Protein backbone atom coordinates (compact mmCIF):
# COMPACT_ATOMS: atom_id res chain seq x y z
CA UNK A 1 0.00 0.00 0.00
CA UNK A 2 1.41 3.38 -1.05
CA UNK A 3 1.21 6.10 1.62
CA UNK A 4 2.05 9.77 1.29
CA UNK A 5 3.58 12.25 3.73
CA UNK A 6 3.95 15.98 3.07
CA UNK A 7 6.67 17.98 4.82
CA UNK A 8 7.93 21.54 4.72
CA UNK A 9 11.42 22.88 5.23
CA UNK A 10 13.66 25.87 4.63
CA UNK A 11 14.96 24.09 1.54
CA UNK A 12 13.88 21.05 -0.46
CA UNK A 13 16.69 19.01 1.11
CA UNK A 14 15.60 20.05 4.63
CA UNK A 15 12.02 19.01 3.94
CA UNK A 16 13.12 15.64 2.54
CA UNK A 17 15.43 15.05 5.52
CA UNK A 18 12.57 15.84 7.94
CA UNK A 19 10.27 13.36 6.17
CA UNK A 20 12.89 10.60 6.18
CA UNK A 21 13.61 11.20 9.88
CA UNK A 22 9.91 10.95 10.77
CA UNK A 23 9.42 7.78 8.72
CA UNK A 24 12.71 6.18 9.71
CA UNK A 25 13.43 5.34 6.05
CA UNK A 26 16.36 5.81 3.70
CA UNK A 27 16.28 7.99 0.57
CA UNK A 28 16.18 4.87 -1.62
CA UNK A 29 13.00 3.68 0.13
CA UNK A 30 10.83 6.60 -0.96
CA UNK A 31 9.76 8.62 -3.99
CA UNK A 32 9.96 12.38 -3.60
CA UNK A 33 7.82 14.94 -5.39
CA UNK A 34 8.64 18.64 -5.05
CA UNK A 35 5.24 20.25 -4.49
CA UNK A 36 6.55 23.78 -3.97
CA UNK A 37 10.08 25.06 -4.14
CA UNK A 38 11.43 27.35 -1.42
CA UNK A 39 11.22 31.08 -2.12
CA UNK A 40 13.56 33.54 -0.43
CA UNK A 41 11.47 36.61 -1.26
CA UNK A 42 12.83 40.14 -1.19
CA UNK A 43 14.48 41.08 2.12
CA UNK A 44 12.57 38.22 3.68
CA UNK A 45 9.19 39.50 2.45
CA UNK A 46 7.18 36.94 0.55
CA UNK A 47 9.45 34.08 1.56
CA UNK A 48 7.89 30.63 1.71
CA UNK A 49 9.25 27.19 2.68
CA UNK A 50 9.70 24.24 0.40
CA UNK A 51 6.96 21.60 0.36
CA UNK A 52 7.69 17.99 -0.60
CA UNK A 53 5.44 14.98 -0.93
CA UNK A 54 7.08 11.66 0.03
CA UNK A 55 5.53 8.40 -1.18
CA UNK A 56 6.46 5.14 0.52
CA UNK A 57 5.26 1.56 0.80
CA UNK A 58 3.52 0.46 3.99
CA UNK A 59 2.16 -2.99 4.73
CA UNK A 60 -1.54 -3.41 5.34
CA UNK A 61 -3.57 -6.54 6.04
CA UNK A 62 -4.39 -7.27 2.42
CA UNK A 63 -0.79 -6.76 1.30
CA UNK A 64 0.48 -8.95 4.13
CA UNK A 65 -1.95 -11.72 3.23
CA UNK A 66 -0.99 -11.51 -0.44
CA UNK A 67 2.71 -11.53 0.32
CA UNK A 68 2.24 -14.39 2.77
CA UNK A 69 0.44 -16.37 0.08
CA UNK A 70 3.26 -15.74 -2.38
CA UNK A 71 5.81 -16.59 0.28
CA UNK A 72 4.08 -19.93 0.99
CA UNK A 73 4.93 -20.97 -2.55
CA UNK A 74 8.63 -20.49 -1.83
CA UNK A 75 10.98 -21.94 0.79
CA UNK A 76 11.12 -20.16 4.14
CA UNK A 77 14.27 -18.15 4.90
CA UNK A 78 15.06 -20.51 7.76
CA UNK A 79 15.95 -23.13 5.17
CA UNK A 80 19.25 -21.42 4.44
CA UNK A 81 21.84 -23.93 3.25
CA UNK A 82 24.37 -24.86 5.92
CA UNK A 83 27.42 -24.57 3.61
CA UNK A 84 26.77 -20.83 3.13
CA UNK A 85 26.81 -20.19 6.88
CA UNK A 86 29.86 -22.40 7.23
CA UNK A 87 31.68 -20.16 4.76
CA UNK A 88 31.13 -17.20 7.06
CA UNK A 89 28.06 -15.73 5.33
CA UNK A 90 25.93 -13.59 7.67
CA UNK A 91 22.44 -14.64 8.74
CA UNK A 92 20.88 -11.88 6.60
CA UNK A 93 22.84 -12.94 3.53
CA UNK A 94 21.96 -16.59 4.14
CA UNK A 95 18.25 -15.73 4.46
CA UNK A 96 18.31 -13.77 1.21
CA UNK A 97 20.17 -16.55 -0.62
CA UNK A 98 17.83 -19.25 0.71
CA UNK A 99 14.66 -17.40 -0.32
CA UNK A 100 15.90 -16.43 -3.78
CA UNK A 101 17.34 -19.88 -4.46
CA UNK A 102 13.99 -21.48 -3.69
CA UNK A 103 12.02 -18.91 -5.66
CA UNK A 104 14.24 -19.18 -8.74
CA UNK A 105 14.09 -22.97 -8.58
CA UNK A 106 10.30 -22.86 -8.64
CA UNK A 107 10.45 -20.43 -11.58
CA UNK A 108 12.67 -22.91 -13.43
CA UNK A 109 15.54 -20.42 -13.69
CA UNK A 110 19.17 -21.10 -12.82
CA UNK A 111 21.11 -18.05 -11.72
CA UNK A 112 24.23 -17.08 -9.85
CA UNK A 113 23.40 -15.04 -6.73
CA UNK A 114 25.94 -12.40 -5.67
CA UNK A 115 25.22 -10.58 -2.38
CA UNK A 116 27.14 -7.56 -1.11
CA UNK A 117 26.57 -4.82 1.51
CA UNK A 118 25.78 -1.24 0.46
CA UNK A 119 27.39 1.88 1.87
CA UNK A 120 24.07 3.09 3.33
CA UNK A 121 23.51 -0.13 5.27
CA UNK A 122 21.35 -1.89 2.69
CA UNK A 123 22.18 -4.95 0.62
CA UNK A 124 22.74 -5.36 -3.12
CA UNK A 125 21.82 -8.64 -4.80
CA UNK A 126 22.97 -9.33 -8.36
CA UNK A 127 21.54 -12.21 -10.38
CA UNK A 128 23.28 -13.51 -13.49
CA UNK A 129 22.72 -16.40 -15.84
CA UNK A 130 21.07 -17.43 -19.09
CA UNK A 131 17.43 -16.93 -18.09
CA UNK A 132 17.51 -13.31 -16.96
CA UNK A 133 14.82 -12.23 -19.42
CA UNK A 134 12.23 -14.15 -17.40
CA UNK A 135 13.60 -12.64 -14.18
CA UNK A 136 13.45 -9.05 -15.43
CA UNK A 137 10.07 -9.24 -17.16
CA UNK A 138 8.36 -6.46 -19.08
CA UNK A 139 10.05 -3.18 -18.13
CA UNK A 140 11.39 -4.80 -14.97
CA UNK A 141 7.97 -5.68 -13.50
CA UNK A 142 8.97 -9.24 -12.54
CA UNK A 143 12.26 -8.02 -11.07
CA UNK A 144 10.37 -5.44 -8.99
CA UNK A 145 8.02 -8.16 -7.69
CA UNK A 146 10.98 -10.37 -6.74
CA UNK A 147 12.63 -7.46 -4.92
CA UNK A 148 9.40 -6.64 -3.06
CA UNK A 149 8.93 -10.26 -1.92
CA UNK A 150 12.56 -10.55 -0.86
CA UNK A 151 12.30 -7.41 1.27
CA UNK A 152 9.04 -8.60 2.83
CA UNK A 153 10.27 -12.09 3.69
CA UNK A 154 13.69 -11.10 5.04
CA UNK A 155 12.46 -8.06 7.01
CA UNK A 156 9.33 -9.72 8.42
CA UNK A 157 9.42 -9.83 12.20
CA UNK A 158 12.65 -7.81 12.38
CA UNK A 159 13.02 -4.62 14.42
CA UNK A 160 15.23 -3.05 11.76
CA UNK A 161 14.21 -2.42 8.16
CA UNK A 162 16.95 -3.39 5.73
CA UNK A 163 16.52 -2.29 2.11
CA UNK A 164 17.45 -5.06 -0.32
CA UNK A 165 18.00 -4.10 -3.96
CA UNK A 166 17.72 -7.01 -6.42
CA UNK A 167 19.17 -6.55 -9.91
CA UNK A 168 19.70 -8.84 -12.89
CA UNK A 169 22.43 -8.35 -15.49
CA UNK A 170 22.77 -4.70 -14.35
CA UNK A 171 19.24 -3.97 -15.62
CA UNK A 172 18.53 -1.32 -12.98
CA UNK A 173 21.69 0.72 -13.57
CA UNK A 174 21.15 0.61 -17.35
CA UNK A 175 17.48 1.54 -16.93
CA UNK A 176 18.35 4.39 -14.55
CA UNK A 177 20.85 5.80 -17.05
CA UNK A 178 18.23 5.60 -19.81
CA UNK A 179 15.54 7.23 -17.64
CA UNK A 180 17.90 9.99 -16.52
CA UNK A 181 18.72 10.84 -20.14
CA UNK A 182 15.00 10.82 -20.95
CA UNK A 183 14.20 13.05 -17.97
CA UNK A 184 16.80 15.65 -18.92
CA UNK A 185 15.69 15.61 -22.54
CA UNK A 186 12.07 16.23 -21.54
CA UNK A 187 13.17 18.98 -19.14
CA UNK A 188 15.06 20.65 -21.96
CA UNK A 189 11.92 20.56 -24.11
CA UNK A 190 9.78 21.92 -21.27
CA UNK A 191 12.14 24.89 -20.89
CA UNK A 192 12.50 25.44 -24.63
CA UNK A 193 8.77 25.39 -25.39
CA UNK A 194 7.66 26.73 -21.96
CA UNK A 195 5.07 24.00 -21.53
CA UNK A 196 4.45 20.84 -19.54
CA UNK A 197 5.68 17.52 -20.91
CA UNK A 198 3.97 14.26 -19.87
CA UNK A 199 5.98 11.05 -19.93
CA UNK A 200 4.60 7.58 -20.58
CA UNK A 201 3.08 5.63 -17.66
CA UNK A 202 5.77 4.28 -15.31
CA UNK A 203 5.93 2.24 -12.12
CA UNK A 204 6.88 3.84 -8.80
CA UNK A 205 10.57 2.95 -9.15
CA UNK A 206 10.84 4.57 -12.59
CA UNK A 207 8.93 7.66 -11.47
CA UNK A 208 11.30 7.94 -8.51
CA UNK A 209 14.28 7.98 -10.90
CA UNK A 210 12.69 10.77 -12.97
CA UNK A 211 11.85 12.90 -9.92
CA UNK A 212 15.36 12.47 -8.51
CA UNK A 213 17.06 13.27 -11.82
CA UNK A 214 15.21 16.59 -12.14
CA UNK A 215 14.88 17.74 -8.53
CA UNK A 216 17.70 20.26 -9.00
CA UNK A 217 17.13 21.02 -12.69
CA UNK A 218 16.63 24.78 -13.00
CA UNK A 219 13.45 25.92 -14.73
CA UNK A 220 11.31 22.81 -14.24
CA UNK A 221 9.37 20.97 -11.57
CA UNK A 222 7.97 17.44 -11.61
CA UNK A 223 4.76 15.89 -10.39
CA UNK A 224 2.92 12.59 -10.77
CA UNK A 225 -0.60 12.29 -12.10
CA UNK A 226 -3.10 9.51 -12.77
CA UNK A 227 -3.69 6.20 -11.03
CA UNK A 228 -1.84 2.91 -11.22
CA UNK A 229 -0.97 1.34 -13.58
CA UNK A 230 -1.29 4.48 -15.72
CA UNK A 231 0.38 6.91 -13.32
CA UNK A 232 2.92 9.11 -15.06
CA UNK A 233 5.36 11.96 -14.42
CA UNK A 234 4.69 15.45 -15.75
CA UNK A 235 7.66 17.79 -16.25
CA UNK A 236 6.42 21.38 -15.98
CA UNK A 237 8.11 24.63 -16.95
CA UNK A 238 8.63 27.08 -14.07
CA UNK A 239 9.31 30.73 -14.87
CA UNK A 240 12.58 31.94 -13.38
CA UNK A 241 12.14 34.17 -10.33
CA UNK A 242 15.25 36.19 -11.10
CA UNK A 243 14.50 39.20 -13.23
CA UNK A 244 15.95 38.99 -16.69
CA UNK A 245 17.35 35.53 -16.19
CA UNK A 246 16.43 32.49 -18.23
CA UNK A 247 16.04 28.88 -17.06
CA UNK A 248 19.12 26.79 -17.57
CA UNK A 249 19.24 24.94 -20.89
CA UNK A 250 21.42 22.01 -21.82
CA UNK A 251 22.65 20.96 -25.25
CA UNK A 252 22.32 17.42 -26.51
CA UNK A 253 24.30 15.66 -29.15
SVG drawing of the C-alpha trace seen along z (x, -y; Angstrom):
<svg xmlns="http://www.w3.org/2000/svg" viewBox="-7 -44 41 71">
<polyline fill="none" stroke="black" stroke-width="0.4" points="0.0,0.0 1.4,-3.4 1.2,-6.1 2.1,-9.8 3.6,-12.3 4.0,-16.0 6.7,-18.0 7.9,-21.5 11.4,-22.9 13.7,-25.9 15.0,-24.1 13.9,-21.0 16.7,-19.0 15.6,-20.1 12.0,-19.0 13.1,-15.6 15.4,-15.1 12.6,-15.8 10.3,-13.4 12.9,-10.6 13.6,-11.2 9.9,-11.0 9.4,-7.8 12.7,-6.2 13.4,-5.3 16.4,-5.8 16.3,-8.0 16.2,-4.9 13.0,-3.7 10.8,-6.6 9.8,-8.6 10.0,-12.4 7.8,-14.9 8.6,-18.6 5.2,-20.2 6.6,-23.8 10.1,-25.1 11.4,-27.4 11.2,-31.1 13.6,-33.5 11.5,-36.6 12.8,-40.1 14.5,-41.1 12.6,-38.2 9.2,-39.5 7.2,-36.9 9.5,-34.1 7.9,-30.6 9.2,-27.2 9.7,-24.2 7.0,-21.6 7.7,-18.0 5.4,-15.0 7.1,-11.7 5.5,-8.4 6.5,-5.1 5.3,-1.6 3.5,-0.5 2.2,3.0 -1.5,3.4 -3.6,6.5 -4.4,7.3 -0.8,6.8 0.5,8.9 -1.9,11.7 -1.0,11.5 2.7,11.5 2.2,14.4 0.4,16.4 3.3,15.7 5.8,16.6 4.1,19.9 4.9,21.0 8.6,20.5 11.0,21.9 11.1,20.2 14.3,18.1 15.1,20.5 15.9,23.1 19.3,21.4 21.8,23.9 24.4,24.9 27.4,24.6 26.8,20.8 26.8,20.2 29.9,22.4 31.7,20.2 31.1,17.2 28.1,15.7 25.9,13.6 22.4,14.6 20.9,11.9 22.8,12.9 22.0,16.6 18.2,15.7 18.3,13.8 20.2,16.5 17.8,19.2 14.7,17.4 15.9,16.4 17.3,19.9 14.0,21.5 12.0,18.9 14.2,19.2 14.1,23.0 10.3,22.9 10.5,20.4 12.7,22.9 15.5,20.4 19.2,21.1 21.1,18.1 24.2,17.1 23.4,15.0 25.9,12.4 25.2,10.6 27.1,7.6 26.6,4.8 25.8,1.2 27.4,-1.9 24.1,-3.1 23.5,0.1 21.4,1.9 22.2,4.9 22.7,5.4 21.8,8.6 23.0,9.3 21.5,12.2 23.3,13.5 22.7,16.4 21.1,17.4 17.4,16.9 17.5,13.3 14.8,12.2 12.2,14.1 13.6,12.6 13.5,9.0 10.1,9.2 8.4,6.5 10.0,3.2 11.4,4.8 8.0,5.7 9.0,9.2 12.3,8.0 10.4,5.4 8.0,8.2 11.0,10.4 12.6,7.5 9.4,6.6 8.9,10.3 12.6,10.6 12.3,7.4 9.0,8.6 10.3,12.1 13.7,11.1 12.5,8.1 9.3,9.7 9.4,9.8 12.7,7.8 13.0,4.6 15.2,3.0 14.2,2.4 16.9,3.4 16.5,2.3 17.5,5.1 18.0,4.1 17.7,7.0 19.2,6.5 19.7,8.8 22.4,8.4 22.8,4.7 19.2,4.0 18.5,1.3 21.7,-0.7 21.2,-0.6 17.5,-1.5 18.4,-4.4 20.8,-5.8 18.2,-5.6 15.5,-7.2 17.9,-10.0 18.7,-10.8 15.0,-10.8 14.2,-13.1 16.8,-15.6 15.7,-15.6 12.1,-16.2 13.2,-19.0 15.1,-20.7 11.9,-20.6 9.8,-21.9 12.1,-24.9 12.5,-25.4 8.8,-25.4 7.7,-26.7 5.1,-24.0 4.5,-20.8 5.7,-17.5 4.0,-14.3 6.0,-11.0 4.6,-7.6 3.1,-5.6 5.8,-4.3 5.9,-2.2 6.9,-3.8 10.6,-3.0 10.8,-4.6 8.9,-7.7 11.3,-7.9 14.3,-8.0 12.7,-10.8 11.8,-12.9 15.4,-12.5 17.1,-13.3 15.2,-16.6 14.9,-17.7 17.7,-20.3 17.1,-21.0 16.6,-24.8 13.5,-25.9 11.3,-22.8 9.4,-21.0 8.0,-17.4 4.8,-15.9 2.9,-12.6 -0.6,-12.3 -3.1,-9.5 -3.7,-6.2 -1.8,-2.9 -1.0,-1.3 -1.3,-4.5 0.4,-6.9 2.9,-9.1 5.4,-12.0 4.7,-15.5 7.7,-17.8 6.4,-21.4 8.1,-24.6 8.6,-27.1 9.3,-30.7 12.6,-31.9 12.1,-34.2 15.2,-36.2 14.5,-39.2 15.9,-39.0 17.4,-35.5 16.4,-32.5 16.0,-28.9 19.1,-26.8 19.2,-24.9 21.4,-22.0 22.7,-21.0 22.3,-17.4 24.3,-15.7"/>
</svg>
